[in-house]
Amino acid sequence: MPPKKRTPQNKELKQNISSSDTNNVKSPSKNADDSIVSTPKHKDKDVDFVILCKDLQVTNSLCNHAWSIWKKASDSMEKMTDSNKQLWAACLFVAAIDMDVSTPGFTDVQKAAGLNMKPFLEVMKNLDVNIDIISPKVNSAVSRLEKKYDVSLALYQRFEKIWKDIYAQSTEAESTEIFKSIWTMFLLAKGSFLQMEDDLVISFHLLICVLELFIKRSPSSLLKPLYSSKLTPTRSSRRNQGKSKPRPPEVNEPLLEVVCKENECSLDEVKNLYETVFSPFLDSSGFLKSQELPKFEELSMKFEDVFLKNKDFDGRLFLNGDEKWHQEKPVIRAQVECTPKKNEEFSPAVLQTPVRATLSSVRQLRVSLTSASDQPSETLMNYFKNCTVNPTEEIIKRTEHLGEVFSHAFAQVVGPGCSGAGNQRFALGVRLCYRVMESMLKSEEKRLSQHNFSQLLNNSTFHTSLLSCSLEVVMATYGSGLSTDTDLSFPWLLGVFKLHGFDFYKVIESFIKAEPSLNREMVKHLERCEHVIIESIAWRADSPLFELLQLAGEEGRLEPAEPPAFLHQPPQHLHTAADLYLSPVRPSRSLPPVQDRSPPRTTLPSSPPPQPLAQAPRPPKSNSLSHFYKKLYRVAYLRLKRLCTRLLSDHPELELIIWTLLQHTLKDEYELLKDRHLDQLMMSAMYAICKVKFVDLRFKTIVTAYKELPNTIQETFKHVLISEGKYDSIIVFYNMVFMQKLKTNILQYASSRLPTLSPVPHIPRSPYKYPNSPLRVPGGGNVYVSPMKSCASPMTPRSRILISLGESFGNSERFQKINEMVKSSEGTLKRRVDVSSGPKPLKRLRFDTDGQDESDGSKPSGGSALIQKLTEMSSTRNRMQEQKMKEEAESVREEFTRGEKSE
């Protein structure tokens, strides 16, 4: 069967038949199949299924397609956990998406199934038993639907709380009318003027605008004093008398300020949205003609038209009090900075709703950037002036141009009136960008002892990448409340700025090190962006990575697999963003900086080292390629290790063989990765080795286990490039591409005499040091060292004994208390040391030259010696980081030894 052409991602539930995509299913034509289902034409189907189709008013063609989906699924299901009616409803919805028809809508089939949102989505997932049943198009549409629902649920639950804070007790009928009217007007405004309805912050700001309108139009007797006191007589009604077109509504700024303050919103952002989105909505909807409260019935009728265009789910169902639409309130566990051991001073987690968590993150970001400027600081300007060619004008012009591009793209995705919101987020990104750039240059100046960074600061790719990384932090912060991706999620920015993922990758590590204000979640997000680039984005056909690979392959300089001893540790490279962006030239610290202003990829040393007459001069090694491949091997092996743990626990010897084949493919057959995903090669390598080793492991089993791995999407194994413009499943890719290319190499592993195998590394969790994370002292029991923080609050009795590196250490009594804490935490030590009688030769805290902890049987040399040891630690903080990484590596090693629980 020839590969089917499939659409990898469907951004919306398309409802217009005339504009349908015909890649998978032919659009219904005007014939008998377009008529409502007729019982005589479906005698081969279950009677109850046909009745369900008639109830939902589906066409004959959709009925046939849904039945074919059902037959495929039922034939493959080993056990049915859902009723036939629930599965049939799910099949009808899948068929409707496949065929781009609007009937039946999601709410219709959900009601027919008798299930609420989440269980119904689980039924749809249960249909996905084979690769060819649920298309990537359906997966994308269902994912979008789930995100929209999650945002709506979070907003409704927040609205319920706000309502109680604003309105006083009144008659039930009056209270219910206002409550339902506010929510329905919000749904109407959101559906009418926002193209992207899953942006939590913008949607919440729009809800605040609706609340402001209803509060100022409500009788003061219905409001609580905090809000009734802000009501002022409005003159807009007198101004508008006798005029055919009403004036835009006047915002009650004192009232809006109170509502924003009580809900932790930015007043500037809400005012901007009020003027650009909410006011045009009120004007176009005719709600300015009267100063009375809008009626629920009128609002509901207007919303019906909006709902019929989308047909996804009806947000008004929240108002019915139907438990089928009320899920358990989603919460986010905000981790409190404390030691891994139980600390009585802190609770282990703080529960937050998605809205509160997002607004809190945004507020923290804005506070952290209060002192930053959207223009280069005086320090940055001095760096610019020290350049051979001053880049100031180009940097400012580039930033202004990218701002216009970003604002336009943002408005296209979110809504026509949201360009102002895009400008506000861009301004935050610019502030962060300039601050990080200054920090990077200070670090480079210290590292290289030079002041002229002309080559780096005149590199447009570096600046675009740095600004993109700053904006990615801002965009991720605004979307941090829900753990779902939106249209603005990474890698959206790469497309907006036409930036290669490989170039963006170069700045990530230096960015994290240069910006200490990043919280743990943002560091993890950037690390995940890095992994996405390594896994797929860097392998797009137009990526500059292939140019470097071709050059390295011609010279035989492609990075080999690293030896195990090196991989026990985090990456030991010292490459900064400057090294990577100026690659392939390896800058020499003993020579003055190269002042050549040509593009980085074509830069050559001014005087290459002398070579033998018989050899041509070898080009310098690419720092960026070497750096990239080291991380590629780590990411690839870690994912393979997780999959092997799930599937091949009975055949541990195969892991090494599979890794060897995969590493060979990455190094010598990298063309197979072009426009593909690293995991596609990983799964193919696993299947190939199991095949030649006669281990019964089907692709279906591999795919099922793969779906349980973190950060995976079904498109990876359902939509694989076969040849130019043709896509199919991973099984077809293996048969037609992978096996054909590597057949000879694969067969050599069938022999009992195996070729030389690649070393298998033990990989640390992350090369990044999360900010503010306590570092456990090895062997020190419950003793941790944290970065010194500036604290305006007075210290507690407990915190007075804490030591911060860089402070004055005080007398030896404080260290004796630490020693007592260490010894009391050791399970084998039953006694406490009597400080007055002199310590006995027991294990105590010791820091040696290698940063290791040891058992010391000798008597201590006194408090001054210990103080000297601790002082040495303050000047060698890198050792502390190494100790942390070793500890994390040991933790990962123990986890792999225990193995993961079976699915």
N, C-alpha and C positions, 0 to 999 in steps of 0.2 A: 504493500500500500504506500503510495507516494506521500512524502511529508506534507502536512497541512500547514498553510500559512495562517499564523495566529497573531492577533494583536497583543503585544506584551502587556499593555497597561491601558485600561479604560478609565479616564479621569472622572467621568460622570455616568450616571444611569441615563443613557440617551433614550429619549422617549418618542422622537419623531421618526416614524417609519420611513418617510421620504428621504431622510438623511442617514439612513442606517448603513453600517459597514457590512459588506457582503463577503468578508474574508472567510468566515466559517460557515454561515448559513445563508442561503439565498433569501433575499427579502421577499416577503409574501406578495404575490401578484394578485390582481383582482380576478379571482376565480372562485370556484366552489370551496377551496381550502380556506378562503378568507371569511367565510360565513361562520356564525356561531355553531359550536359543536352539535352534531346531529347523531343521535343514538344509533341509527341503522349503519352508519359508516364506521362504527367502532365496536362491532360485535366481537372482535378478537381481544378486546380489553376487558378488564374487570369492570363489572357494572357499577360498583361504588366509585371507581376512578372516573368513569364517564359522568356520573351524577355530580361529582365534585367539579369537573370541568364545566358542566352546564351551570352550576351555581355561580361560578366565577366568570361566566360569559367569555370563555376563551374560544379561539378559532380552532377549526379542524386541524390545521397545520401545526399549531402550537401543541394541541393535544397529542398529535402523533410524535412530535419531537420529545415532549415530556415523557411519554410512555417508553420511548427508546432509551432515554436516560435511566428510567426506572429499571428496565430489563437489564441493562449493563450493570447497574449497581447491585440489584438483587442477586444476580448470578455470581457476583464476586464476594458478597457478604457472607462471612462464615456464621455470623450470628446477628440477628436484627434486634437492636435494643429499643427501637422506636416503632410506633404503630404505623401501619400501612398508610393511613390518612395523613399523618405527619410527614412521612417520606414523600408521598405524592404531592403534597402542597409544596414541599421544597423543590421537587423536580419541576413543577410548573413555574416556580419563580426562576429557577436556573434557565429553563427553556425561554422564558420571556426576555431575560438578559441576553442570551445567545442570539435571539432573533430580533433584538432591538424593538420590542413592542411594549406598549405602556400598560396593557392589560394581561394578566392581573397585576395590580400594584402590591408592594410589600405588605402594607397593612391588611389588604384583602386576604392574601394567602396566610398571613400570620393568624388572623382571626379564624380562618378555615381550619388551621392546624390546632387551634386552641392552646397556643403556647405564647409565653412572653418573649421578649427580644432575644435574650441570651440563649435560652434553651432551643429556640428555633434556629439560631445560627449554629448551634451544636449539631442539630439534625442535618443541616446542610453540609457540615464538615464530615458527618458520618457517611454521606454519599460519596465522598472523595476516597473511595477504596482503590481505584485504579488511576493511573496517570491520565488516561484519556477521557475521564468522565466530566470533571470540572475544569473548564478552560481557564487560562490566565485572565481572560476578560471577565469571567464571572468572579474569580477570586478578587480582582481589583475592585469591582463594583460592590461586592459584599463588604470588603474591607472599608471602603469609603462610607458605606451605610452604617457600619458599626461605629466608626469614628464620629460621625454626625450624631448618632444616638448618644454616645458617651458624653459629648459636649452638651447636648440638650438636657440630658439627665442631670449633669453637674450644675448647669445653670438653673434648672427648675428647683433643685433642692436648695440652692443658694437663695433663689427668689423667695421661697417659702420662709426662710429665716429673715430676710430683709423686710418682708411684708409685716411680720410680727413686730419688728423694731420701729416701723413707721406709723402704722395705723392702730388707732385705739379700738377698743371693743365697741361694736355697733350692732345693729340688727343683722341677723344672719343673711337675709336676702340682699341687703345693701352691700355688706362686706363681700359676699360671694360674687356679686356682679362686678365690683371694682377689681377684685382679685383676678377673675377670669378675663376681664377686659385688658388689664395690663399685660398679662401673659400672651394673649392673642394678638395684641398690637405689636408686641415684641416679635412674635413669630412672623407676622405680616411684614414688618420692616426688614427683618433679617432675610426672609425669602425673596423680597422684592428688590433689595438694594445690595445684598452681599452675594457675590458669586461663590465665595468660599465660606461655608457656614460652620466650619470646624476650627476656626481661629478663636480660641477661648477668650483671649483678652479683648479683641475687637467686639465679639458678641456680647461680652459682659458690659463693655462700655456702652453699647447700644441699649442694653437693658437699663442702665443708669439713666440714659436720656429719656426713655419712656417713663421711668419712675418720676423724673423731674417734672415732666408734663402733667402726669396725673396728680402729683402732690400739689402743684400750684393751682390746679383746677378743682381740687377737692375742698369741701367745706372744712374750715379749721377745726370744727368740732369732731371730725373723724380722725384728726392727726394727733400724734403725741407732741408735747410742748416743744421739743427740740426742732421739729419741722414746722409746726404752726407759727412759731415765732419768726420764721423767715419769710412768711407770706407777705407780699406787698400788693396794694391795689395796682392792677395792670391797666395801662392806658391804651393797649393795643386794640381793644375792641372799639373805643371811641375813634381812634385814628382810622380804623378800617370801615367805619360806617359810611355807606354810600359809595364805596369803591368796589369795582367789579372784581378786582384781583386783590386778595388779602396780602398784607405784608408778611415777610418771614417772621416767625415767632421770636419774641425777645426772651433770651435766657435769663432766668432769675439766678444771677451768679452767686449771691449768698446762699441760696438754697442748694444750688448745684455743688457748691464748695462743701457744704455740710454732708451731702449724700456721698460725695467722693471721699471725704475724710473718713466717714464712718465705714466705708467699704474698701479703704486702702487703695484707691485709684489715683492716677495722675490727673489732676484737674485740667492741665493743658491738653492732654490726649483726649479726654472726654469732650472738652469744648470744641476741639478741632473736629471730632466725629459728629458732634451736634450740628455744626455749621455745614459740613460737607456731605453728610449722609442723612441725618435725621430730619433736618429742615426741608431738604428737597423731597423726602418721603412724605412729610406732612402736607406739603404743597400739592404734590401729585395725587395724593389720596383724598384730598378735600376735607381734611380735618381742621383746617384753619378758618372755615366759614363760621364756626361756632366756638364759643369758649366753654361749652358744656363738656361734661365727661363723655368720651366716646362710648357707645353702647356695644355690649358684647355681641348681640345678634348681627349688627352691621359689620363689625370687625370680622366675625366668623364667616360671613358671606363673602367678604373680600378675600379672606385667606383661602377659601375653598378654591378660587381660581388659581391661586399660587400653588396649592397642594396638587391640583390635577395636572399641572405641568411637570411636577417632579415625581409624584406617585411613589415616594420612597416610604416614609412613615409620617403619620399625622401627630405632630407635637401637641395637639389639643387633647389627646387621650390622657395626658398627664392630669388634666383637670377633672377627669371622671372619678378620681380616687380609686381607679381599678388597680388592684395589686399586681395584675399581670404586667403593668408598666412601671411599677415601683420596685426597683431592685434594691439590694443592700447598698447603702450609701457608699460610694467609692471613697476610699481614703488613701492617703500617701503617708508612708512612714518616713518622716524627716529625721535622718540620723543625727543624734546628738554627739558632739565631739567628746568622747570619753575613751578610757582604756578598754581593751577587750574584756577585762575582768569586770565583774559587777561592781558598779560604783554607786554607793548609796546616795551620793549628792545629786545624781542625774537619773532620770528615768530612761530606760533603754530606747524609747522612741516617742516622738510626738506625733499624734494623729492629726492630719490636716486634710481638708477637702481639696479636690483639684483646683477649684477657683482660688481658695486662700493660698495654696502652695504656689500657684503661678504668680499671683499678685505680690506675694512676699518676695519671690525671687526677682521679679522686675524691680520692686522697690529697693532691694539690696543692690542691684546693679546700678540703678540711678544714683543711689547714695555714694557708691564707690567711685562714680565718675563725676561727682560734684566738683571736685577740684581740678578735673581735667578740662582741657580746652579743645574746641573744634578747629583751632589753628595751631601750627607748630609752635612749640614753646621756645623761649630764648635759648635754652640749651640745644634744642634741635636745630635752630637757625644757625648756631655757631658751627655745628657739625656740617650743615649744608655749605656754609661759607668756606670751610676748610677744604672742600672738594676742589679738584682741578677744574671741573665744570660744575658750577653751582646748580643744583637740581631744584631749587625752591619753586621757580615758576612752573616747571613741568609737573611737579608733585601737586601743586595747588590746582592747576588746570585739570590734571587727571582725576583728582578727587571730585571736582565739580562735575565733570563729565560722567563719572561713574555714579554720582548721586542722582543725576537726571535719568540715567539708564535704570537704576535700581527703583526709583520712584515709579517710573512708567511700568516696569515689569510687575511691581508690587500691586499697583492698581488693576492691572490686567487680571491678576489671579484672585485678588480679594474682592474688588469692586471698584467701579469707576470713580467713586467719591473718596477713595481711601488713599489717594496719593499723599495727602498730608500726613497720615499715619506712617506711611512708608518713609517720608522725609524725617520724621521724628526718630524712627529706629535707625535710619542711616546716620543721623547726627550722633547718636550714642556710639555707633560703630566707629565713626571717625575719631571721636575722643579716645576710645580705647586703642585704636590703631596708633595714634601719635604717642600715646603713653608707652605702649609696648615697643615701638620703634626706638624711642629714647632709651629705654632700658636695654634693648639689644645692643645699641651702639656703645653704651657705657661698658657693657660686658666685653664687646669686641675690642674696645680701646684698652681695657685692662689686660685682655688676653694677648693682644698683638703689639701693645705699646706703640700705637700709631693713631693719628687723628684724621687722616685722609681716607675716606671711604667712597671715593668718587665712583669707582666701578660698581659697587653695590648700590649706592643711592641713585645712580642713573640707570638702574635696571628696572624697566617698567613692570616686568613679570614679578619681581620681588615685591614691589609696592602693591600691585593688584592682589597678589596672594595674601599679603599681610592684612590688607583691608578686608578681603573676603573672609579671612579667619576671624577677624574682629567682629564682622557682621554676623558670622555663623554663631558666635557666642551670644550675641544679642538676640538673634532669631530663635536660638534654642532656649534661651531664658524665657522668652515670651511664650514658648510652647511647652514649658517644662511640667505643667500640671498634669497632663495626661501622657502616658507612655505610648503614644501612637504618633505615627508620622502624618504630616499634612502636605499640601501642595508646596508649602514653603520650606519643607524640611530638606536637609542635605540629600542630594547634591544640587538642589535648585539654584543656589548662588553660582555654581560653576557655569551653568548654562546662561545665566543672566550676564555674567562678565566674560563669557567665552574663554574661560580659564581651564587649562588642562588639569586633570586631577593629579597628575604626577608633579606638576609645578606647585599646586596647593599643598601637596604632601610635604614638600621640603621645609615649609615654615612651621609645621605643627609642633614639633618637638621644642624648637627654640621659643615659640610663642608661649608654651606652657611654662617653661623655665623662667621666662622673662616677666610673667604676670602672676605675682603671688596672690592676687585677690580672687583668682578662680577657685570656685568651690569644688568639692569632690565630684559632683554631678557633671559640671562643665568639663572637668579634666577627662572624665569617663566618656563624655560625648565626643570630645575631640579625638580621643583614642579610638573610638568606634568609627569616626569619619576616616581616620587613618587606615583602619582595617578594611573599610569598604573600598577605599582606593586601591589598596594592595590586592584585594580579592578580585575586583572587576574593573573599576573605573580606569585604572592606569593601563588596562589592556585593551582599551578601545583602539580601533584601527588608526585613528589620527593622533595617537599619543606619542609624544617625543621619546617615550621609553624605548620604542622599537628602533629609533635611530641610534640610541646609545647601545642597545643590544647588538645591533648589526656591526657597529664599530668595534665593540668589545669582542664579538665572535670572530671577526676577521683577524684580530690581534691575539686571539686565544687568551683573553684576559677576563672572561666571565667568572663571576664570583663562585668558587666551589662551596660545597657544604662545609660548615664550620665543625671543628673537632669538638667532642663532647665536653672536654675540660673547659673550653671557652663558653659553651652554651649553658653551663651551670650558673653562670653569672649574667647579670643584665648587660646590655650592649656597652662595651668599653670604649667605643669610638668617642672622639672629642669633636666631631663635626658639628658646626653651627649652621644656621641658615645661610650665613655668608659663604661658608665652604660649599654648600650644596648649590646655591644659585650661581656661583662662579665656577662650578664644575663644568668641564672636566679638568680645568687647571687646578692643581693642588698647590695652594699658596705656600710659599716658603717663609717661615718666621724670621729667618736670618737675613732676608733681603727686603729692601723697601717695596711697598705695594706697587703692583703693576698699574700704570696709569692709562693703559689702553682702554678706549671707550667703545670698542666694538662689542657686538652681542656676545654673551657668555659662552654659547656653545661653539663659537668659532675662534675664541681666544686661544692663542698659543703662547708658550713661553718666549720671551724675547731672545734668550740664548739657551737652547737646549743643551743638556750635558753632553760631553764628548762621547761618541760611539765608535766602536771598531769600524774600520774602513769597509769591511765586508757586510756590515749590517746597516739597514736604514734606521734612522732615529725612531724609537717607539714613542707613540703619543702618550701623554700622561694618563694615569689611571683616573677614571671617573669616580669622584667621591660620591656623587648622588646615586650612581648605579650600584656601587658597593654597599652603600648605606641601605638602599632599597632592598637588595637581594638578601641581606642579612635578616631584615625584618620579614621578608617574604617567606624564608625558610622557617622562621619561628612561627608565624601565623599558620602556615600550611601544616607543620607537624602537630601543633596544638590541636587543630581541628581534626586531623587524622587520628590522633591519640584518643580524642573523645569518642569518635565513631567506632574505633576498634574496641574500646572499653565496652561499648554497648553490644557489639555484634560478634566479636571474636575473642571473648574471654577464654574460650576453650582452646583457642589456637594462638597463643601469645607469640609464637615464633613467626607468624605471618606479618606482624606489624613491621618488623625490620625490612622485610622483603617489599611490602607495599610502599613503605617510605622510600626505599631505594628507587623503585620505579617512578614514583611521583617526583622525587628530586631530580632524577635524570630528565624527566619530561620538562620540568621548569627550567632546567639549565640548558639542555640541548635541543628541545623541541618546543621552545617557547611560542612558536607561531600558532600552536594549538590553542593558546590562550587568547588570541586576537578576537575581540568582540565576544568573549566567553567569560566564564566565572571559574575561579580557582577550584571551587567545590565540585564542579562538573568533572574536572580531571581527577580529583581525589576519589570520587565515587567510582569513576571508570577504572582507576588503578586498583581499587579494592576488589571490584568485580572480576577484573582480569586475573589477578593473582589467585583469588579463590577458585577461579575456573581451572587454571592450570595445576593447582594443587588439589583438585578434586574435593574441595570443601563446598558443601551445598549452601550457597548463599545467593538468593535471588535478588534481582534489582528492586523488586517490590519491597523486600525486607530492608534493603539498604535505604531506600527512599523513606520508608516509614520511620526508621531510626533517625534519619537525617532531619526530618521535620521537627523532631524533639530537641535538636541542638539549638542553642541561642542564636538569635539574629539570622534566621533563615527565612526565605520566602519560597513559595511553591513555584514561582516562575523559573527558579534556578534549574529545576529538573523537568519542567513542563515545556519550556520555551528555550531550546538550545539551538544555536546556529549550526546548520548542517552544511550549507554552501551559501553562496551569495544570495541574500534575499529569501532563503528558505529556512524555516525553523520547524523543529519537531521535538519529541521527548528525548530524554537522555539515553533511552535504550536505542533509539535510532542513531543518535550521535555515536554511541559506543560501536555499533555494528558498522556504520558507514564511514566513520572518521577515525576514531581513536584506535580501534583494533587494526584498521588498514595501515595506519601510520606506524604503529609500534608493535606489529605482529612479531617481527623477528626478535625484538628486545623482550617481549613478554614471554615467548617460548623458551628463552634461555633459563628462566626461573623454574621451568618444569623439571629440569635435570636435578639429580641429587648433588651434583657439584655446582654449587651456586657461584655466581660471579661475586666480586668484591662488593660488599654491602656498605651503604652509606651509614655514617654514625648517627645514632638516634639521640637527640638531646633531651635533657630535662629543662623545661622552660619555666622561668619565673612568670608570675601573673602579669606583671606590667613593668616596663622600664621606667615608668613615670612615678615620681614621688608625689602622692596626693598631699595637697596643702593641709597643714594643721593636723596631720595624722600622727598620733603618738608612736614613738619608736621603742619597741621593747628591748631592754638590755638583755642580750643573750645570757642565759643562766641566772638572771637576776630575779626570777620569780615574778612578782607583781610590781616591778619597777620599770617605768617608762620615761623616756626623754622626749619632750616636745619643743618645737621652736619657740623662742621667747616672744611674747606678745606684749604690746603696750596695753595696759589696763588702768583705767581711771578709777575703778571701784576699789575699795580697800580689800586687802587680802583677808581670807578667813583663817581661823586657827589651823585648819587642815592644810591650807595652801601655803602657810608661812614656812613650812619645812621643805617646800619644793625648790629645786635648784634650776636656774635658767643659765644655759651656756652663754658666756659673755658678761655675766654679772660678777660682782665681787662675791667670792665664795663663802666668806665668813670663817668662823672657827671650826675646829674639828668635831665639835659635838654634833653638828648637823649631819655630818657624814657618818658618825657612829649611829645616829638614828636610822639612816638609810641602811646601814649594815644590819641593824636589828630587824628591819622590815624584810630584808632579803632572807635572813636566816629563819625568820618566823614563817615565811612562805614555803620553805623546804619541808616536804612531808617527812623526811627521814631525820630531821633535827628536832629533838624533843625539848631541848633546853634553850634558854635565852642567855646571851652573853651578859655577864655582869661588867658593866663598863668600868666601874671603879676598881675592880680587881685585875684588870688587864685581860684582853681577849685571848681565847685559846685557839690552837691551830685547827680551826674548822674552815670549811669552804666559805670564802667571802668574796665580795665584789672586787674584781680585778680587771684592768684594761691593759692588754699587752700591746706590743708593737704591731701585731697583725689584726688588731681589733677583735680578737677571740677572747672568750671567757675560759678560765681554767680553774682547776682545783688546786689551791695553793696550800701546801702543808706547812710552810714556813711561817714564822712569826712576822707580823706586820712591822714595817719600818716606821710606823707612826703616822699621825694625821697629816704632817707636811708632805710625806711621800704620796699619799693618796690625793691630796690637793694638787700636787704637781702632775699626777697622771690625768686628773680631770681637766686641768688647764691645757694639757697637750691635746686633749680631745676637742677642745673648742677651736683649735687651729687646723684640725683635720676632719672636717665634717663629712668629707667624702667617704671616710671609713664607716661612719655611722650609716650612711646610705647603703654601703655594701653589706653591712651586717643585716640591715632590714631585708635586703633582697635575698640573702642566704636563708633567712628565716622563712620568707615567703616561698622560696623554692622548696624548702623542706616540707612546708605545709602542702604544697601541690603534690610533692612526691608521695606523701602519706595518703592524700586523697586518691591518687591514681592506684596506690597499692590496695586500698580498700575496695576500689571499684564503685561504679554507680549502681543504683538500684535498678532492677529490671522494670521495663515499662508496664 
